Amino acid sequence: MCLRLAGEADLSVCGSLAEALAVPVAAGGDVHLDLAALTFADVSVTRMLAQTAAGLGPDRKMVLHGASPGLQRLVQLCWPDQPGLEVTDG
């Protein structure tokens, strides 16, 4: 299952995003997010994604597809060794 995020994501959408992520998290397997149409994500959203990835367990991961250079850099700076979190640019 792959969720797609578009537009801007900040603290005001963290609750809705957590609810949307509950479905693929509960389904098992890796969680994939298509971020190609995401124009902005603040640190609260990125923190929530990292925390969700950490809670997936050792055999699962969250893959952020199409992450912007800014989001990639934020993850690198704040969560460089986060288990279960993979960020791609394409």
NUVO-64111 format. One record per atom (N, C-alpha, C, O): residue number from 1; atom name; x, y, z. Coordinates in pm, whole numbers, plus 50000, padded with zeros to 5 digits. Layout:
<pts>
+-----+-------+-------+-------+-------+
: num : atomo :    xx :    yy :    zz :
+-----+-------+-------+-------+-------+
: NUM :    CA :     X :     Y :     Z :
...
+-----+-------+-------+-------+-------+
</pts>
This chain:
<pts>
+-----+-------+-------+-------+-------+
: num : atomo :    xx :    yy :    zz :
+-----+-------+-------+-------+-------+
:   1 :     N : 50085 : 49882 : 50000 :
:   1 :    CA : 50000 : 50000 : 50000 :
:   1 :     C : 50089 : 50123 : 50000 :
:   1 :     O : 50190 : 50128 : 50070 :
:   2 :     N : 50051 : 50221 : 49922 :
:   2 :    CA : 50128 : 50345 : 49913 :
:   2 :     C : 50032 : 50463 : 49933 :
:   2 :     O : 49931 : 50475 : 49864 :
:   3 :     N : 50066 : 50549 : 50027 :
:   3 :    CA : 49990 : 50672 : 50048 :
:   3 :     C : 50061 : 50784 : 49974 :
:   3 :     O : 50183 : 50785 : 49963 :
:   4 :     N : 49983 : 50879 : 49924 :
:   4 :    CA : 50039 : 50992 : 49852 :
:   4 :     C : 50009 : 51119 : 49930 :
:   4 :     O : 49895 : 51144 : 49967 :
:   5 :     N : 50113 : 51198 : 49954 :
:   5 :    CA : 50096 : 51328 : 50019 :
:   5 :     C : 50120 : 51436 : 49916 :
:   5 :     O : 50214 : 51428 : 49836 :
:   6 :     N : 50034 : 51537 : 49916 :
:   6 :    CA : 50047 : 51648 : 49822 :
:   6 :     C : 50026 : 51779 : 49894 :
:   6 :     O : 49958 : 51785 : 49996 :
:   7 :     N : 50086 : 51883 : 49840 :
:   7 :    CA : 50068 : 52016 : 49897 :
:   7 :     C : 50163 : 52040 : 50013 :
:   7 :     O : 50281 : 52005 : 50005 :
:   8 :     N : 50112 : 52099 : 50119 :
:   8 :    CA : 50193 : 52133 : 50235 :
:   8 :     C : 50148 : 52053 : 50355 :
:   8 :     O : 50029 : 52029 : 50374 :
:   9 :     N : 50244 : 52012 : 50438 :
:   9 :    CA : 50214 : 51936 : 50559 :
:   9 :     C : 50287 : 51998 : 50676 :
:   9 :     O : 50409 : 52012 : 50675 :
:  10 :     N : 50209 : 52036 : 50777 :
:  10 :    CA : 50269 : 52093 : 50897 :
:  10 :     C : 50198 : 52035 : 51019 :
:  10 :     O : 50122 : 51939 : 51007 :
:  11 :     N : 50223 : 52092 : 51135 :
:  11 :    CA : 50167 : 52041 : 51260 :
:  11 :     C : 50016 : 52022 : 51253 :
:  11 :     O : 49963 : 51931 : 51315 :
:  12 :     N : 49947 : 52106 : 51179 :
:  12 :    CA : 49801 : 52099 : 51173 :
:  12 :     C : 49749 : 51972 : 51106 :
:  12 :     O : 49632 : 51937 : 51124 :
:  13 :     N : 49832 : 51903 : 51029 :
:  13 :    CA : 49787 : 51780 : 50961 :
:  13 :     C : 49843 : 51653 : 51025 :
:  13 :     O : 49813 : 51543 : 50978 :
:  14 :     N : 49923 : 51666 : 51130 :
:  14 :    CA : 49984 : 51547 : 51192 :
:  14 :     C : 49880 : 51446 : 51238 :
:  14 :     O : 49900 : 51326 : 51220 :
:  15 :     N : 49772 : 51491 : 51297 :
:  15 :    CA : 49668 : 51400 : 51344 :
:  15 :     C : 49604 : 51323 : 51229 :
:  15 :     O : 49587 : 51202 : 51237 :
:  16 :     N : 49569 : 51394 : 51123 :
:  16 :    CA : 49508 : 51328 : 51006 :
:  16 :     C : 49606 : 51234 : 50939 :
:  16 :     O : 49567 : 51126 : 50893 :
:  17 :     N : 49730 : 51273 : 50932 :
:  17 :    CA : 49832 : 51188 : 50870 :
:  17 :     C : 49853 : 51062 : 50954 :
:  17 :     O : 49867 : 50953 : 50899 :
:  18 :     N : 49857 : 51077 : 51085 :
:  18 :    CA : 49872 : 50959 : 51173 :
:  18 :     C : 49756 : 50863 : 51154 :
:  18 :     O : 49775 : 50741 : 51152 :
:  19 :     N : 49634 : 50916 : 51141 :
:  19 :    CA : 49517 : 50831 : 51117 :
:  19 :     C : 49529 : 50758 : 50984 :
:  19 :     O : 49499 : 50639 : 50975 :
:  20 :     N : 49572 : 50829 : 50880 :
:  20 :    CA : 49587 : 50768 : 50749 :
:  20 :     C : 49697 : 50660 : 50750 :
:  20 :     O : 49684 : 50558 : 50683 :
:  21 :     N : 49803 : 50684 : 50825 :
:  21 :    CA : 49912 : 50587 : 50833 :
:  21 :     C : 49874 : 50463 : 50914 :
:  21 :     O : 49937 : 50358 : 50898 :
:  22 :     N : 49774 : 50474 : 50998 :
:  22 :    CA : 49734 : 50360 : 51082 :
:  22 :     C : 49694 : 50240 : 50997 :
:  22 :     O : 49718 : 50126 : 51037 :
:  23 :     N : 49634 : 50264 : 50882 :
:  23 :    CA : 49589 : 50153 : 50796 :
:  23 :     C : 49707 : 50072 : 50742 :
:  23 :     O : 49710 : 49951 : 50764 :
:  24 :     N : 49804 : 50134 : 50673 :
:  24 :    CA : 49916 : 50053 : 50623 :
:  24 :     C : 50005 : 49999 : 50736 :
:  24 :     O : 50064 : 49892 : 50721 :
:  25 :     N : 50014 : 50071 : 50846 :
:  25 :    CA : 50093 : 50021 : 50959 :
:  25 :     C : 50031 : 49893 : 51013 :
:  25 :     O : 50102 : 49796 : 51041 :
:  26 :     N : 49899 : 49893 : 51028 :
:  26 :    CA : 49830 : 49775 : 51080 :
:  26 :     C : 49829 : 49659 : 50980 :
:  26 :     O : 49821 : 49543 : 51020 :
:  27 :     N : 49838 : 49690 : 50852 :
:  27 :    CA : 49832 : 49586 : 50748 :
:  27 :     C : 49957 : 49500 : 50745 :
:  27 :     O : 49952 : 49389 : 50692 :
:  28 :     N : 50066 : 49547 : 50798 :
:  28 :    CA : 50190 : 49472 : 50793 :
:  28 :     C : 50268 : 49506 : 50667 :
:  28 :     O : 50217 : 49573 : 50578 :
:  29 :     N : 50390 : 49459 : 50661 :
:  29 :    CA : 50475 : 49489 : 50547 :
:  29 :     C : 50530 : 49630 : 50556 :
:  29 :     O : 50507 : 49701 : 50653 :
:  30 :     N : 50603 : 49668 : 50454 :
:  30 :    CA : 50662 : 49801 : 50450 :
:  30 :     C : 50555 : 49906 : 50419 :
:  30 :     O : 50454 : 49876 : 50354 :
:  31 :     N : 50578 : 50026 : 50467 :
:  31 :    CA : 50487 : 50138 : 50445 :
:  31 :     C : 50554 : 50231 : 50344 :
:  31 :     O : 50667 : 50276 : 50365 :
:  32 :     N : 50484 : 50260 : 50235 :
:  32 :    CA : 50539 : 50345 : 50129 :
:  32 :     C : 50459 : 50475 : 50120 :
:  32 :     O : 50336 : 50473 : 50117 :
:  33 :     N : 50532 : 50587 : 50115 :
:  33 :    CA : 50470 : 50718 : 50099 :
:  33 :     C : 50525 : 50784 : 49974 :
:  33 :     O : 50646 : 50796 : 49958 :
:  34 :     N : 50436 : 50827 : 49885 :
:  34 :    CA : 50475 : 50901 : 49765 :
:  34 :     C : 50471 : 51049 : 49800 :
:  34 :     O : 50364 : 51106 : 49822 :
:  35 :     N : 50588 : 51110 : 49804 :
:  35 :    CA : 50598 : 51251 : 49844 :
:  35 :     C : 50631 : 51343 : 49726 :
:  35 :     O : 50664 : 51459 : 49748 :
:  36 :     N : 50623 : 51293 : 49605 :
:  36 :    CA : 50662 : 51371 : 49487 :
:  36 :     C : 50582 : 51501 : 49475 :
:  36 :     O : 50635 : 51600 : 49425 :
:  37 :     N : 50458 : 51502 : 49519 :
:  37 :    CA : 50375 : 51622 : 49508 :
:  37 :     C : 50371 : 51703 : 49637 :
:  37 :     O : 50294 : 51799 : 49649 :
:  38 :     N : 50452 : 51665 : 49734 :
:  38 :    CA : 50458 : 51737 : 49861 :
:  38 :     C : 50552 : 51856 : 49843 :
:  38 :     O : 50670 : 51839 : 49814 :
:  39 :     N : 50499 : 51976 : 49862 :
:  39 :    CA : 50580 : 52096 : 49839 :
:  39 :     C : 50648 : 52146 : 49967 :
:  39 :     O : 50747 : 52219 : 49961 :
:  40 :     N : 50595 : 52106 : 50083 :
:  40 :    CA : 50652 : 52150 : 50211 :
:  40 :     C : 50613 : 52052 : 50319 :
:  40 :     O : 50498 : 52008 : 50325 :
:  41 :     N : 50708 : 52017 : 50406 :
:  41 :    CA : 50680 : 51939 : 50527 :
:  41 :     C : 50767 : 51996 : 50638 :
:  41 :     O : 50888 : 52007 : 50623 :
:  42 :     N : 50704 : 52031 : 50749 :
:  42 :    CA : 50782 : 52087 : 50859 :
:  42 :     C : 50838 : 51976 : 50948 :
:  42 :     O : 50811 : 51858 : 50926 :
:  43 :     N : 50914 : 52016 : 51046 :
:  43 :    CA : 50982 : 51918 : 51131 :
:  43 :     C : 50885 : 51834 : 51212 :
:  43 :     O : 50917 : 51720 : 51245 :
:  44 :     N : 50767 : 51886 : 51246 :
:  44 :    CA : 50670 : 51806 : 51323 :
:  44 :     C : 50620 : 51687 : 51241 :
:  44 :     O : 50602 : 51578 : 51295 :
:  45 :     N : 50598 : 51708 : 51114 :
:  45 :    CA : 50554 : 51600 : 51025 :
:  45 :     C : 50667 : 51499 : 51008 :
:  45 :     O : 50645 : 51378 : 51015 :
:  46 :     N : 50786 : 51549 : 50986 :
:  46 :    CA : 50901 : 51461 : 50967 :
:  46 :     C : 50928 : 51380 : 51094 :
:  46 :     O : 50961 : 51262 : 51086 :
:  47 :     N : 50916 : 51442 : 51210 :
:  47 :    CA : 50933 : 51372 : 51338 :
:  47 :     C : 50829 : 51262 : 51353 :
:  47 :     O : 50861 : 51151 : 51395 :
:  48 :     N : 50704 : 51291 : 51318 :
:  48 :    CA : 50598 : 51192 : 51328 :
:  48 :     C : 50625 : 51074 : 51236 :
:  48 :     O : 50601 : 50959 : 51273 :
:  49 :     N : 50675 : 51100 : 51115 :
:  49 :    CA : 50710 : 50992 : 51022 :
:  49 :     C : 50824 : 50907 : 51078 :
:  49 :     O : 50820 : 50785 : 51070 :
:  50 :     N : 50926 : 50973 : 51134 :
:  50 :    CA : 51039 : 50900 : 51191 :
:  50 :     C : 50994 : 50815 : 51310 :
:  50 :     O : 51038 : 50701 : 51324 :
:  51 :     N : 50907 : 50869 : 51395 :
:  51 :    CA : 50858 : 50793 : 51509 :
:  51 :     C : 50772 : 50675 : 51465 :
:  51 :     O : 50780 : 50567 : 51524 :
:  52 :     N : 50692 : 50695 : 51362 :
:  52 :    CA : 50611 : 50585 : 51309 :
:  52 :     C : 50701 : 50477 : 51252 :
:  52 :     O : 50678 : 50358 : 51274 :
:  53 :     N : 50804 : 50517 : 51179 :
:  53 :    CA : 50899 : 50420 : 51123 :
:  53 :     C : 50968 : 50341 : 51234 :
:  53 :     O : 50987 : 50220 : 51222 :
:  54 :     N : 51005 : 50409 : 51342 :
:  54 :    CA : 51073 : 50343 : 51454 :
:  54 :     C : 50983 : 50239 : 51519 :
:  54 :     O : 51031 : 50139 : 51572 :
:  55 :     N : 50853 : 50261 : 51516 :
:  55 :    CA : 50758 : 50169 : 51578 :
:  55 :     C : 50718 : 50051 : 51491 :
:  55 :     O : 50641 : 49966 : 51535 :
:  56 :     N : 50767 : 50046 : 51369 :
:  56 :    CA : 50727 : 49938 : 51278 :
:  56 :     C : 50787 : 49803 : 51314 :
:  56 :     O : 50730 : 49700 : 51279 :
:  57 :     N : 50898 : 49803 : 51381 :
:  57 :    CA : 50964 : 49677 : 51415 :
:  57 :     C : 51083 : 49651 : 51325 :
:  57 :     O : 51101 : 49719 : 51225 :
:  58 :     N : 51165 : 49554 : 51362 :
:  58 :    CA : 51292 : 49533 : 51294 :
:  58 :     C : 51283 : 49482 : 51150 :
:  58 :     O : 51377 : 49502 : 51073 :
:  59 :     N : 51175 : 49419 : 51112 :
:  59 :    CA : 51165 : 49361 : 50978 :
:  59 :     C : 51084 : 49446 : 50882 :
:  59 :     O : 51054 : 49402 : 50771 :
:  60 :     N : 51047 : 49567 : 50924 :
:  60 :    CA : 50965 : 49654 : 50840 :
:  60 :     C : 51032 : 49789 : 50826 :
:  60 :     O : 51117 : 49827 : 50907 :
:  61 :     N : 50993 : 49862 : 50722 :
:  61 :    CA : 51045 : 49997 : 50705 :
:  61 :     C : 50940 : 50087 : 50642 :
:  61 :     O : 50843 : 50041 : 50581 :
:  62 :     N : 50963 : 50216 : 50658 :
:  62 :    CA : 50883 : 50317 : 50592 :
:  62 :     C : 50971 : 50378 : 50484 :
:  62 :     O : 51082 : 50424 : 50512 :
:  63 :     N : 50922 : 50377 : 50362 :
:  63 :    CA : 50999 : 50430 : 50250 :
:  63 :     C : 50932 : 50558 : 50201 :
:  63 :     O : 50814 : 50558 : 50164 :
:  64 :     N : 51007 : 50666 : 50203 :
:  64 :    CA : 50958 : 50796 : 50157 :
:  64 :     C : 51008 : 50814 : 50015 :
:  64 :     O : 51126 : 50845 : 49993 :
:  65 :     N : 50920 : 50796 : 49917 :
:  65 :    CA : 50955 : 50806 : 49775 :
:  65 :     C : 50938 : 50949 : 49726 :
:  65 :     O : 50843 : 51018 : 49763 :
:  66 :     N : 51030 : 50994 : 49643 :
:  66 :    CA : 51018 : 51126 : 49582 :
:  66 :     C : 51034 : 51240 : 49679 :
:  66 :     O : 50977 : 51347 : 49659 :
:  67 :     N : 51111 : 51219 : 49785 :
:  67 :    CA : 51130 : 51325 : 49885 :
:  67 :     C : 51210 : 51440 : 49825 :
:  67 :     O : 51306 : 51418 : 49750 :
:  68 :     N : 51171 : 51561 : 49858 :
:  68 :    CA : 51242 : 51679 : 49810 :
:  68 :     C : 51381 : 51684 : 49873 :
:  68 :     O : 51405 : 51621 : 49976 :
:  69 :     N : 51473 : 51758 : 49811 :
:  69 :    CA : 51607 : 51772 : 49871 :
:  69 :     C : 51602 : 51827 : 50014 :
:  69 :     O : 51681 : 51787 : 50099 :
:  70 :     N : 51509 : 51920 : 50039 :
:  70 :    CA : 51496 : 51976 : 50174 :
:  70 :     C : 51453 : 51872 : 50276 :
:  70 :     O : 51506 : 51868 : 50387 :
:  71 :     N : 51358 : 51789 : 50239 :
:  71 :    CA : 51311 : 51685 : 50330 :
:  71 :     C : 51421 : 51579 : 50350 :
:  71 :     O : 51440 : 51530 : 50461 :
:  72 :     N : 51491 : 51546 : 50244 :
:  72 :    CA : 51601 : 51451 : 50258 :
:  72 :     C : 51706 : 51504 : 50355 :
:  72 :     O : 51756 : 51431 : 50441 :
:  73 :     N : 51737 : 51632 : 50342 :
:  73 :    CA : 51837 : 51694 : 50430 :
:  73 :     C : 51788 : 51698 : 50574 :
:  73 :     O : 51866 : 51672 : 50666 :
:  74 :     N : 51662 : 51729 : 50596 :
:  74 :    CA : 51607 : 51732 : 50731 :
:  74 :     C : 51617 : 51596 : 50797 :
:  74 :     O : 51656 : 51585 : 50913 :
:  75 :     N : 51582 : 51491 : 50724 :
:  75 :    CA : 51593 : 51355 : 50778 :
:  75 :     C : 51740 : 51323 : 50808 :
:  75 :     O : 51771 : 51266 : 50912 :
:  76 :     N : 51829 : 51359 : 50718 :
:  76 :    CA : 51973 : 51334 : 50738 :
:  76 :     C : 52025 : 51403 : 50863 :
:  76 :     O : 52104 : 51346 : 50938 :
:  77 :     N : 51982 : 51527 : 50884 :
:  77 :    CA : 52032 : 51605 : 50998 :
:  77 :     C : 51972 : 51560 : 51131 :
:  77 :     O : 52043 : 51550 : 51231 :
:  78 :     N : 51843 : 51534 : 51132 :
:  78 :    CA : 51774 : 51506 : 51259 :
:  78 :     C : 51763 : 51358 : 51293 :
:  78 :     O : 51763 : 51322 : 51411 :
:  79 :     N : 51755 : 51273 : 51192 :
:  79 :    CA : 51737 : 51130 : 51215 :
:  79 :     C : 51831 : 51050 : 51125 :
:  79 :     O : 51786 : 50968 : 51045 :
:  80 :     N : 51962 : 51074 : 51137 :
:  80 :    CA : 52056 : 51012 : 51042 :
:  80 :     C : 52061 : 50859 : 51050 :
:  80 :     O : 52087 : 50793 : 50949 :
:  81 :     N : 52039 : 50804 : 51165 :
:  81 :    CA : 52050 : 50659 : 51183 :
:  81 :     C : 51916 : 50597 : 51223 :
:  81 :     O : 51913 : 50495 : 51292 :
:  82 :     N : 51807 : 50659 : 51181 :
:  82 :    CA : 51675 : 50612 : 51220 :
:  82 :     C : 51648 : 50474 : 51159 :
:  82 :     O : 51639 : 50461 : 51037 :
:  83 :     N : 51635 : 50373 : 51243 :
:  83 :    CA : 51602 : 50241 : 51187 :
:  83 :     C : 51463 : 50242 : 51125 :
:  83 :     O : 51371 : 50305 : 51177 :
:  84 :     N : 51450 : 50173 : 51016 :
:  84 :    CA : 51319 : 50157 : 50952 :
:  84 :     C : 51276 : 50274 : 50866 :
:  84 :     O : 51163 : 50274 : 50817 :
:  85 :     N : 51362 : 50373 : 50846 :
:  85 :    CA : 51324 : 50490 : 50764 :
:  85 :     C : 51419 : 50499 : 50646 :
:  85 :     O : 51540 : 50514 : 50662 :
:  86 :     N : 51362 : 50492 : 50527 :
:  86 :    CA : 51440 : 50502 : 50403 :
:  86 :     C : 51386 : 50616 : 50321 :
:  86 :     O : 51264 : 50627 : 50303 :
:  87 :     N : 51473 : 50702 : 50272 :
:  87 :    CA : 51431 : 50819 : 50194 :
:  87 :     C : 51493 : 50810 : 50056 :
:  87 :     O : 51614 : 50791 : 50041 :
:  88 :     N : 51407 : 50825 : 49954 :
:  88 :    CA : 51456 : 50825 : 49816 :
:  88 :     C : 51416 : 50955 : 49748 :
:  88 :     O : 51324 : 51023 : 49793 :
:  89 :     N : 51485 : 50989 : 49642 :
:  89 :    CA : 51451 : 51111 : 49570 :
:  89 :     C : 51378 : 51081 : 49439 :
:  89 :     O : 51346 : 51173 : 49364 :
:  90 :     N : 51351 : 50957 : 49413 :
:  90 :    CA : 51286 : 50926 : 49287 :
:  90 :     C : 51191 : 50817 : 49293 :
:  90 :     O : 51130 : 50782 : 49192 :
+-----+-------+-------+-------+-------+
</pts>
